[in-house]
């Protein structure tokens, strides 16, 4: 049992799944457009929640929020289901496959056997598409992978019912209605306004203020917690940023591509300029990740390394504050 489904590799799982599912249903929409309209660029620091024994940092909104906002702004209808039992979850998925419906799933990363070992840790907000089934395996289109792959029936059940924070509970989702016409211009403007509102939020742990707050914490981590724990916190931050969440440079590059596409659709040259500016900010996030990794791997030769990388992060936050104020003005 195999559905005729085209796999497209993407930079981020939820964007990629949304784009691939919609393309399969006749709506040709790019990953950057999904990300931008769905207001995927976000930042929140939650020191009172621990993930892998380090303060929680998220570079994206809650799992499912990107696709849900995209759907709302384009007038799409998405069906989502969670399950209390593996048997019911398997039955519902198999029924979809029988009806030629490729289906998005939220899963845990730790037991994804096709992931390299260094990328497998306890993170339950990954997304993939199941597009077929054999007697032993499910056919998997994971958008962060170059080609399609498989999971055994037992392996898929395990990742669908992973335990811990954001436990997926067998969640599956798929489009059930796509209107004949969509208002792309209005959706783009709404997506940009939402992102500017989030990134310029007055709350101290959200958006650019949240990034500044983390910079101030980095300065204190080695004195407050010791070098070993400070290095672990820093490693977790970079892992969520670049390896799993792609939230640093990766998200900025996707957002820059979204602004470039939007500049043409909205006939707004200012968005094209801001696209280049966001790409430059993405480069700064990549530099930060490289320098931070040298610190926690004890390879940095800089004196006062924690203050140095905190300065880098503060500079990024200041540049993003200026950027989002200009972006807000550009679409007002």
Secondary structure, 3 states (H helix, E strand, C coil): CECCCCCCCCCCHHHHHHHHHHHHCCCCCCHHHHHHHCCCCCCEEEEEEEECCEEEEECCCCCCHHHHHHHHHHCCEEEEECCCCHHHHHHHHHHHHHCCCCEEEEECCCCCCCCCHHHCCCCCCEEEEEEEECCCEEEEECCCCCCCEEEEHHHHHHHHCCCCCCCCCCCEEEEEECCCCCCHHHHHHHHHHHHHHHHCCCCCCEHHHHHHHHHHHHHHHHHHHCHHHHHHHHHHHHHHHHHHCCCCHHHHHHHHHHHHHHHHHCCCHHHHHHHHHHHHHHHHHHHHHHHHHHHHCCCCCCCCHHHHHHHHHHHHHHHHHHHHHHHHHHCC
